[in-house]
């Protein structure tokens, strides 16, 4: 301060007074902390043995996966042969040479918006894999009009009946709603390979025998029950068969080593404990990664392990009330919806267009937006693809309802929180203390319809 100004002061300067004052401080803040609703809403099961086995009834119906397509240019498109085993008729077939031969029969074919690719009732002469584009499945309604049965898009396939049936017919018509590309394999080429490969013929025969076994509407081995009879007829016996090789979920782990210098821990612990603050922020980061893994891990993450039969596409692009109704109707007791905040905003825009009001639900004292009474929780860890498409997840939770459960183990040595422990690793020659922070977790889908996904939802805001 210039001397001439100091001469005119009548009291102590505030800058000098701060030398005698105690500063009021906050705890260290962290911008990356999110609400982590998935971790909060999942029922957590204690996995004492480190592995969780999901036993199910024996299923004869083979699930449908997705064949992968690689595209390096407009005309450079091909099938990844190993993924052909995602087709029900080829599930479990392991001859790579035959799979490569089948993949080589696929060629790229372009289509335009409005084009009819197949007509209902005509013979199935080709198998299609969608490389890019969106198509509608059409049929004739009860009163003669055309009805839309569903939407198929990138990665879906149709016509694979040609691989196994003798005289298949198209059950519905397929019409393109956008321009795109499909990979097409003629049925005659597959029949030629079938004649040349005894192993492929034997595999297809086993598949056909499995499809002829009695099943319920979910494809599980039928349980024979007598009903509606009178008198004293013989009542047949039955039993419930189980899968011989049920899936097991080992606990995954997220770990880091927290280092704190002894001088810092000894001298600078007032008014806040340095180690506790370091540990608090480290645990937040581990929990954030844990939630990301529960959604995106390829081994057990929900987005990758949801059954393909429980995935649907939007009718028109953006997530509409009709799309969420379809998603909810695919299962009983949908407990929650999970979506990226931008996907929620896109859904709100569609509701606003229709003059619909989104309700709310009270969850643990928080007012959460809800549709049909089902809360819609924000989750920024659901990815946005290509900057404009995302997914919305619907799930039923809990073991009693055969839903989705989180897995962890409680009672760990030196446990700090359920499923998370902090273990002292010692002090090195530089006087730095090390602590191993570990979180053990996984998630399991007890039955396929416990979770469903609305895929390829366009979340980009339209031009005004």
KATAJO-V911359 format. One record per helix or strand of 2 or more residues. SS is the DSSP state (@ for helix, = for strand). FROM is the first residue (numbers start at 1). TO is the last residue. Records with the same first field share a line. If there is no record, write none. Layout:
BEGIN
SS: FROM-TO, FROM-TO
END
This chain:
BEGIN
@: 3-7, 14-20, 37-41, 81-86, 88-90, 96-104, 160-163, 187-196, 198-211, 262-267, 274-296, 302-305, 308-310, 321-329, 341-354, 448-450
=: 44-46, 51-54, 69-71, 77-79, 106-111, 116-118, 126-132, 135-140, 146-152, 157-158, 173-176, 180-186, 220-221, 247-250, 252-261, 311-313, 336-339, 359-363, 366-371, 374-378, 389-395, 404-408, 415-417, 420-427, 432-445, 451-458
END
